[in-house]
C-alpha cells in the first residue's frame, strides 16, 4: 500500500501507481515478498524515513528509476499510468533499435 493509504486511508490513481511499482518489484524478484523482513510498524517507519525497496539484481537503473518514481512519497510527483505507458514504449523502442527488431505500432492494432 502507498504511504498515504497506510497513514491517511487515501486511495487514488496515485496509490495504484505505488502498487504498480510494488508489482514490478514482485515480478522482477520472481515473487519475493516486499519488505519481508519488516513487520507492519517497521514498514511504516521505513517508508516515513524515505526509504524504498532495493533494486533487484536483474533490473537495470532505468527501470529501477521508474519503480522509485512510483514510490515517491508525494503522490503528485508519481507518474500517471499514461506517462508509464509512454516510458515503457520508449524503453521498448530503444531496445528494438539496438537489436534490430521490427517496430510495433501499438496504436493501430
N, CA and C atoms as an extended XYZ file, in Angstrom:
327
Properties=species:S:1:pos:R:3:atomname:S:1:resname:S:1:resid:I:1 pbc="F F F"
N         0.830       -1.190        0.000 N   UNK     1
C         0.000        0.000        0.000 CA  UNK     1
C         0.868        1.244        0.000 C   UNK     1
N         0.360        2.265       -0.625 N   UNK     2
C         1.055        3.546       -0.654 CA  UNK     2
C         1.104        4.153        0.743 C   UNK     2
N         2.086        4.994        0.950 N   UNK     3
C         2.255        5.619        2.265 CA  UNK     3
C         0.995        6.354        2.700 C   UNK     3
N         0.385        7.115        1.789 N   UNK     4
C        -0.825        7.864        2.161 CA  UNK     4
C        -2.010        6.942        2.434 C   UNK     4
N        -1.995        5.765        1.835 N   UNK     5
C        -3.058        4.787        2.104 CA  UNK     5
C        -2.899        4.205        3.504 C   UNK     5
N        -1.660        3.977        3.888 N   UNK     6
C        -1.391        3.437        5.222 CA  UNK     6
C        -1.657        4.453        6.323 C   UNK     6
N        -1.298        5.710        6.073 N   UNK     7
C        -1.378        6.707        7.139 CA  UNK     7
C        -2.688        7.482        7.160 C   UNK     7
N        -3.266        7.731        5.962 N   UNK     8
C        -4.443        8.587        5.889 CA  UNK     8
C        -5.649        7.912        5.235 C   UNK     8
N        -5.483        6.655        4.864 N   UNK     9
C        -6.552        5.902        4.194 CA  UNK     9
C        -7.030        6.596        2.913 C   UNK     9
N        -6.060        7.146        2.176 N   UNK    10
C        -6.343        7.794        0.894 CA  UNK    10
C        -5.988        6.820       -0.223 C   UNK    10
N        -6.954        6.581       -1.095 N   UNK    11
C        -6.759        5.678       -2.226 CA  UNK    11
C        -7.106        6.426       -3.507 C   UNK    11
N        -6.228        6.347       -4.491 N   UNK    12
C        -6.428        7.089       -5.736 CA  UNK    12
C        -5.626        6.412       -6.846 C   UNK    12
N        -5.643        7.012       -8.031 N   UNK    13
C        -4.788        6.508       -9.111 CA  UNK    13
C        -3.331        6.521       -8.652 C   UNK    13
N        -2.968        7.517       -7.876 N   UNK    14
C        -1.576        7.633       -7.431 CA  UNK    14
C        -1.198        6.527       -6.443 C   UNK    14
N        -2.139        6.060       -5.629 N   UNK    15
C        -1.830        4.912       -4.767 CA  UNK    15
C        -1.766        3.633       -5.604 C   UNK    15
N        -2.531        3.596       -6.695 N   UNK    16
C        -2.441        2.463       -7.624 CA  UNK    16
C        -1.086        2.451       -8.325 C   UNK    16
N        -0.543        3.627       -8.606 N   UNK    17
C         0.791        3.718       -9.212 CA  UNK    17
C         1.830        3.133       -8.257 C   UNK    17
N         1.700        3.453       -6.975 N   UNK    18
C         2.607        2.885       -5.967 CA  UNK    18
C         2.514        1.360       -6.029 C   UNK    18
N         1.300        0.851       -6.051 N   UNK    19
C         1.089       -0.598       -6.089 CA  UNK    19
C         1.671       -1.203       -7.366 C   UNK    19
N         1.607       -0.480       -8.468 N   UNK    20
C         2.202       -0.953       -9.712 CA  UNK    20
C         3.714       -1.118       -9.542 C   UNK    20
N         4.347       -0.159       -8.873 N   UNK    21
C         5.785       -0.275       -8.597 CA  UNK    21
C         6.098       -1.500       -7.757 C   UNK    21
N         5.232       -1.792       -6.795 N   UNK    22
C         5.408       -2.993       -5.970 CA  UNK    22
C         5.217       -4.249       -6.820 C   UNK    22
N         4.221       -4.238       -7.689 N   UNK    23
C         4.001       -5.370       -8.590 CA  UNK    23
C         5.228       -5.607       -9.464 C   UNK    23
N         5.817       -4.536       -9.990 N   UNK    24
C         7.031       -4.668      -10.801 CA  UNK    24
C         8.150       -5.309       -9.974 C   UNK    24
N         8.286       -4.871       -8.717 N   UNK    25
C         9.291       -5.465       -7.818 CA  UNK    25
C         9.034       -6.959       -7.663 C   UNK    25
N         7.804       -7.328       -7.420 N   UNK    26
C         7.455       -8.741       -7.231 CA  UNK    26
C         7.736       -9.553       -8.502 C   UNK    26
N         7.447       -8.975       -9.657 N   UNK    27
C         7.695       -9.686      -10.914 CA  UNK    27
C         9.183       -9.913      -11.118 C   UNK    27
N         9.984       -8.881      -10.919 N   UNK    28
C        11.412       -8.993      -11.195 CA  UNK    28
C        12.185       -9.726      -10.105 C   UNK    28
N        11.555       -9.965       -8.970 N   UNK    29
C        12.192      -10.798       -7.939 CA  UNK    29
C        11.574      -12.197       -7.930 C   UNK    29
N        10.762      -12.472       -8.950 N   UNK    30
C        10.126      -13.775       -9.098 CA  UNK    30
C         9.274      -14.141       -7.885 C   UNK    30
N         8.510      -13.142       -7.404 N   UNK    31
C         7.546      -13.376       -6.340 CA  UNK    31
C         8.057      -13.144       -4.936 C   UNK    31
N         9.222      -12.529       -4.800 N   UNK    32
C         9.727      -12.236       -3.456 CA  UNK    32
C         8.757      -11.285       -2.757 C   UNK    32
N         8.530      -11.513       -1.484 N   UNK    33
C         7.618      -10.676       -0.703 CA  UNK    33
C         8.304       -9.347       -0.376 C   UNK    33
N         7.704       -8.228       -0.780 N   UNK    34
C         8.303       -6.926       -0.450 CA  UNK    34
C         8.324       -6.706        1.065 C   UNK    34
N         9.364       -6.092        1.543 N   UNK    35
C         9.504       -5.752        2.972 CA  UNK    35
C         9.404       -6.991        3.864 C   UNK    35
N         9.820       -8.145        3.362 N   UNK    36
C         9.600       -9.396        4.086 CA  UNK    36
C        10.240       -9.441        5.473 C   UNK    36
N        11.287       -8.681        5.696 N   UNK    37
C        11.963       -8.715        6.993 CA  UNK    37
C        11.365       -7.725        7.996 C   UNK    37
N        10.358       -6.950        7.568 N   UNK    38
C         9.791       -5.914        8.426 CA  UNK    38
C         8.358       -6.246        8.824 C   UNK    38
N         7.994       -5.908       10.079 N   UNK    39
C         6.588       -6.023       10.479 CA  UNK    39
C         5.863       -4.745       10.066 C   UNK    39
N         4.581       -4.675       10.290 N   UNK    40
C         3.773       -3.539        9.822 CA  UNK    40
C         4.281       -2.194       10.341 C   UNK    40
N         4.598       -2.122       11.632 N   UNK    41
C         5.095       -0.869       12.200 CA  UNK    41
C         6.439       -0.482       11.602 C   UNK    41
N         7.289       -1.462       11.370 N   UNK    42
C         8.605       -1.196       10.791 CA  UNK    42
C         8.495       -0.738        9.333 C   UNK    42
N         7.532       -1.291        8.603 N   UNK    43
C         7.321       -0.849        7.220 CA  UNK    43
C         6.948        0.623        7.200 C   UNK    43
N         6.037        1.018        8.056 N   UNK    44
C         5.616        2.417        8.112 CA  UNK    44
C         6.798        3.325        8.457 C   UNK    44
N         7.595        2.945        9.436 N   UNK    45
C         8.769        3.733        9.808 CA  UNK    45
C         9.767        3.781        8.644 C   UNK    45
N         9.991        2.656        8.000 N   UNK    46
C        10.888        2.547        6.850 CA  UNK    46
C        10.466        3.531        5.751 C   UNK    46
N         9.179        3.531        5.412 N   UNK    47
C         8.665        4.414        4.367 CA  UNK    47
C         8.685        5.874        4.792 C   UNK    47
N         8.367        6.142        6.047 N   UNK    48
C         8.401        7.523        6.549 CA  UNK    48
C         9.807        8.106        6.538 C   UNK    48
N        10.810        7.256        6.592 N   UNK    49
C        12.205        7.696        6.527 CA  UNK    49
C        12.654        7.933        5.082 C   UNK    49
N        11.740        7.748        4.148 N   UNK    50
C        12.063        7.973        2.740 CA  UNK    50
C        12.781        6.823        2.071 C   UNK    50
N        12.796        5.680        2.717 N   UNK    51
C        13.477        4.517        2.154 CA  UNK    51
C        12.543        3.775        1.201 C   UNK    51
N        13.138        2.992        0.318 N   UNK    52
C        12.341        2.162       -0.585 CA  UNK    52
C        13.050        0.827       -0.806 C   UNK    52
N        12.358       -0.059       -1.468 N   UNK    53
C        12.903       -1.381       -1.735 CA  UNK    53
C        14.173       -1.272       -2.576 C   UNK    53
N        15.110       -2.184       -2.342 N   UNK    54
C        16.355       -2.193       -3.103 CA  UNK    54
C        16.120       -2.657       -4.530 C   UNK    54
N        17.017       -2.263       -5.406 N   UNK    55
C        16.925       -2.645       -6.807 CA  UNK    55
C        17.190       -4.138       -6.949 C   UNK    55
N        16.253       -4.864       -7.536 N   UNK    56
C        16.504       -6.283       -7.816 CA  UNK    56
C        17.705       -6.423       -8.748 C   UNK    56
N        18.431       -7.503       -8.621 N   UNK    57
C        19.675       -7.678       -9.376 CA  UNK    57
C        19.461       -7.721      -10.884 C   UNK    57
N        18.285       -8.111      -11.337 N   UNK    58
C        18.026       -8.212      -12.776 CA  UNK    58
C        17.294       -6.995      -13.347 C   UNK    58
N        17.277       -5.904      -12.595 N   UNK    59
C        16.608       -4.672      -13.040 CA  UNK    59
C        17.682       -3.625      -13.307 C   UNK    59
N        17.644       -3.037      -14.503 N   UNK    60
C        18.641       -2.013      -14.815 CA  UNK    60
C        18.275       -0.696      -14.130 C   UNK    60
N        19.193        0.241      -14.181 N   UNK    61
C        18.999        1.523      -13.491 CA  UNK    61
C        17.778        2.269      -14.012 C   UNK    61
N        17.551        2.219      -15.315 N   UNK    62
C        16.422        2.937      -15.914 CA  UNK    62
C        15.089        2.416      -15.392 C   UNK    62
N        14.940        1.110      -15.342 N   UNK    63
C        13.695        0.530      -14.849 CA  UNK    63
C        13.552        0.753      -13.343 C   UNK    63
N        14.651        0.664      -12.604 N   UNK    64
C        14.577        0.903      -11.162 CA  UNK    64
C        14.173        2.357      -10.883 C   UNK    64
N        14.630        3.274      -11.721 N   UNK    65
C        14.223        4.672      -11.563 CA  UNK    65
C        12.712        4.818      -11.738 C   UNK    65
N        12.145        4.082      -12.693 N   UNK    66
C        10.692        4.096      -12.888 CA  UNK    66
C        10.002        3.571      -11.631 C   UNK    66
N        10.521        2.470      -11.082 N   UNK    67
C         9.931        1.903       -9.871 CA  UNK    67
C         9.995        2.910       -8.721 C   UNK    67
N        11.149        3.556       -8.560 N   UNK    68
C        11.285        4.537       -7.476 CA  UNK    68
C        10.367        5.735       -7.681 C   UNK    68
N        10.158        6.132       -8.944 N   UNK    69
C         9.205        7.214       -9.216 CA  UNK    69
C         7.806        6.824       -8.746 C   UNK    69
N         7.464        5.551       -8.908 N   UNK    70
C         6.154        5.050       -8.455 CA  UNK    70
C         6.037        5.115       -6.934 C   UNK    70
N         7.172        5.041       -6.239 N   UNK    71
C         7.174        5.029       -4.777 CA  UNK    71
C         7.475        6.393       -4.174 C   UNK    71
N         7.348        7.441       -4.940 N   UNK    72
C         7.606        8.777       -4.422 CA  UNK    72
C         6.634        9.059       -3.271 C   UNK    72
N         7.153        9.602       -2.183 N   UNK    73
C         6.305        9.878       -1.010 CA  UNK    73
C         5.214       10.901       -1.327 C   UNK    73
N         5.483       11.778       -2.285 N   UNK    74
C         4.494       12.786       -2.697 CA  UNK    74
C         3.665       12.209       -3.846 C   UNK    74
N         2.408       11.894       -3.607 N   UNK    75
C         1.582       11.295       -4.665 CA  UNK    75
C         1.548       12.114       -5.947 C   UNK    75
N         1.563       13.434       -5.834 N   UNK    76
C         1.511       14.285       -7.025 CA  UNK    76
C         2.785       14.188       -7.864 C   UNK    76
N         3.858       13.691       -7.274 N   UNK    77
C         5.119       13.544       -8.004 CA  UNK    77
C         5.250       12.180       -8.685 C   UNK    77
N         4.315       11.298       -8.426 N   UNK    78
C         4.340        9.991       -9.082 CA  UNK    78
C         3.833       10.129      -10.517 C   UNK    78
N         4.301        9.259      -11.400 N   UNK    79
C         3.804        9.329      -12.778 CA  UNK    79
C         2.350        8.875      -12.853 C   UNK    79
N         1.715        9.183      -13.967 N   UNK    80
C         0.385        8.649      -14.255 CA  UNK    80
C         0.572        7.347      -15.030 C   UNK    80
N        -0.503        6.584      -15.185 N   UNK    81
C        -0.404        5.376      -15.992 CA  UNK    81
C        -0.096        5.724      -17.448 C   UNK    81
N        -0.615        6.834      -17.920 N   UNK    82
C        -0.339        7.271      -19.296 CA  UNK    82
C         1.149        7.574      -19.453 C   UNK    82
N         1.733        8.231      -18.458 N   UNK    83
C         3.165        8.530      -18.505 CA  UNK    83
C         3.986        7.246      -18.451 C   UNK    83
N         3.554        6.285      -17.637 N   UNK    84
C         4.255        5.000      -17.579 CA  UNK    84
C         4.183        4.276      -18.919 C   UNK    84
N         3.020        4.332      -19.561 N   UNK    85
C         2.870        3.701      -20.874 CA  UNK    85
C         3.877        4.299      -21.853 C   UNK    85
N         3.996        5.615      -21.852 N   UNK    86
C         4.936        6.299      -22.749 CA  UNK    86
C         6.373        5.895      -22.423 C   UNK    86
N         6.719        5.858      -21.154 N   UNK    87
C         8.069        5.483      -20.736 CA  UNK    87
C         8.402        4.065      -21.183 C   UNK    87
N         7.492        3.128      -20.944 N   UNK    88
C         7.762        1.743      -21.330 CA  UNK    88
C         7.825        1.589      -22.842 C   UNK    88
N         6.991        2.322      -23.564 N   UNK    89
C         7.037        2.275      -25.021 CA  UNK    89
C         8.399        2.760      -25.513 C   UNK    89
N         8.907        3.854      -24.925 N   UNK    90
C        10.215        4.383      -25.310 CA  UNK    90
C        11.330        3.393      -24.977 C   UNK    90
N        11.247        2.738      -23.844 N   UNK    91
C        12.249        1.736      -23.471 CA  UNK    91
C        12.257        0.602      -24.489 C   UNK    91
N        11.076        0.131      -24.854 N   UNK    92
C        10.978       -0.968      -25.828 CA  UNK    92
C        11.499       -0.523      -27.191 C   UNK    92
N        11.181        0.689      -27.595 N   UNK    93
C        11.647        1.187      -28.898 CA  UNK    93
C        13.162        1.271      -28.945 C   UNK    93
N        13.802        1.732      -27.874 N   UNK    94
C        15.265        1.810      -27.834 CA  UNK    94
C        15.852        0.415      -27.940 C   UNK    94
N        15.291       -0.535      -27.214 N   UNK    95
C        15.777       -1.913      -27.296 CA  UNK    95
C        15.607       -2.456      -28.706 C   UNK    95
N        14.480       -2.148      -29.346 N   UNK    96
C        14.242       -2.599      -30.718 CA  UNK    96
C        15.299       -2.036      -31.657 C   UNK    96
N        15.620       -0.757      -31.492 N   UNK    97
C        16.624       -0.128      -32.346 CA  UNK    97
C        17.992       -0.767      -32.133 C   UNK    97
N        18.312       -1.095      -30.893 N   UNK    98
C        19.611       -1.696      -30.596 CA  UNK    98
C        19.740       -3.102      -31.179 C   UNK    98
N        18.645       -3.844      -31.175 N   UNK    99
C        18.699       -5.238      -31.600 CA  UNK    99
C        18.090       -5.487      -32.977 C   UNK    99
N        17.566       -4.447      -33.621 N   UNK   100
C        17.080       -4.575      -34.981 CA  UNK   100
C        15.731       -5.238      -35.154 C   UNK   100
N        14.890       -5.232      -34.136 N   UNK   101
C        13.559       -5.803      -34.270 CA  UNK   101
C        12.654       -4.857      -35.055 C   UNK   101
N        11.596       -5.393      -35.587 N   UNK   102
C        10.631       -4.583      -36.313 CA  UNK   102
C         9.847       -3.739      -35.325 C   UNK   102
N         9.652       -2.475      -35.681 N   UNK   103
C         8.900       -1.570      -34.799 CA  UNK   103
C         7.429       -1.975      -34.781 C   UNK   103
N         6.887       -2.082      -33.593 N   UNK   104
C         5.470       -2.404      -33.426 CA  UNK   104
C         4.695       -1.113      -33.250 C   UNK   104
N         3.575       -0.999      -33.940 N   UNK   105
C         2.727        0.169      -33.767 CA  UNK   105
C         1.539       -0.254      -32.896 C   UNK   105
N         1.621        0.057      -31.613 N   UNK   106
C         0.604       -0.407      -30.672 CA  UNK   106
C        -0.700        0.356      -30.804 C   UNK   106
N        -0.689        1.467      -31.522 N   UNK   107
C        -1.901        2.279      -31.590 CA  UNK   107
C        -2.783        1.929      -32.782 C   UNK   107
N        -2.300        1.137      -33.703 N   UNK   108
C        -3.084        0.741      -34.875 CA  UNK   108
C        -3.207       -0.777      -34.950 C   UNK   108
N        -3.689       -1.357      -33.900 N   UNK   109
C        -3.793       -2.821      -33.831 CA  UNK   109
C        -5.005       -3.292      -34.594 C   UNK   109
